Amino acid sequence: MVRTMLKIIIGVLLILIMIPVIFIGYVSWKNPVHKEVEVIDITNNQPKKLSTDEEYTALIFNLGYGGLDKKQEFFMDGGTSSRGESETIVFENIQAMISFLNNEDPDFMLLQEVDIRSSRSYDINQYELLQNRFQSYASAFAYNYQAIWVPVPILNPMGYAKSGLVTLSKYTMHHGLRRELTGQESWPVILADLDRILLETRIPVDNSRDVVLINLHLSAYDEGGILRKKQVEDLLKLINEVYTQNEYVILGGDWNQLLSTVQLEDPDFLEKWPEWLVPIAESLGDTGYQWGVDETVMTVRDLGTPYIPGETFETVIDGFLVSPNIKIIEVIGHNLGFEHSDHNPVTLKFQLIDQ
């Protein structure tokens, strides 16, 4: 009897051990493998070129897959949720943000956390919704999240995820690249985490040069910002290389690093400083490039709890970095009260300098 019970216990333990082993093996086998640089198709391309005589606008917005509205919290920030509240609410959030984008009518949009098919957003194809609304824009999409299954949190797992970066342009995009950054999580964490990439597109100017438009979403939760430092090194190498080719360069998106020093004088801010926030690397400011940041409007909130104005931690991590041959006319942060996303959008007004 004792021997039989021992066999049963050992059998159960072996099964419990083998389940995660089989799961990790299966996910590793099915996990998409990308090249360091991949060509991205441009959809619905437009005929117009840019000019040095005109003023243009670029808008960045992390849509939070429509599932991180003001009532939501997120398990990675200390909350419990991993998905949008419901399919209806996710759809309403996406439609509201699309309406905002439509009213702003920017020349370029650099969007992050746009789902194509994910459990967390109830399989709503958000890229398709964007394409349907903005039919006068060329579009490019690059995956940065293709998880077979995210098993956390245990009681309410995030599930599968297909998501990425989207760049929309009223002007010709004759070149699209997905560039992997070297700062990535190690195996097996990478199987359930975002790939950190750049979506690079090139827009021709009538002086035979290009605007190199770089859509980015850097790491958020790496301890001490180690991965983000590696990603910044990649950015430095790329932007210096491109600028020496006499091109115009605009980087925009969710840096997941503190872009403003204004709050550093606030003791309350320093006391609430979360673990996921690290200062932006000073080396980026030493390049001669210009920061396009609105320090008066907070662009992200903490997701440990639903949003409580005046209490929830807020700061600035979304903005632009542009080459010296671009004139920044104005940077406008849009305070939407985190109504439909955990981020607020930012608009850059600029002009190309013919030199």
Order of alpha helices (4+ residues) and beta strands (2+ residues): alpha-beta-beta-alpha-beta-alpha-beta-beta-beta-beta-beta-alpha-beta-alpha-alpha-beta-beta-beta-beta-beta-beta
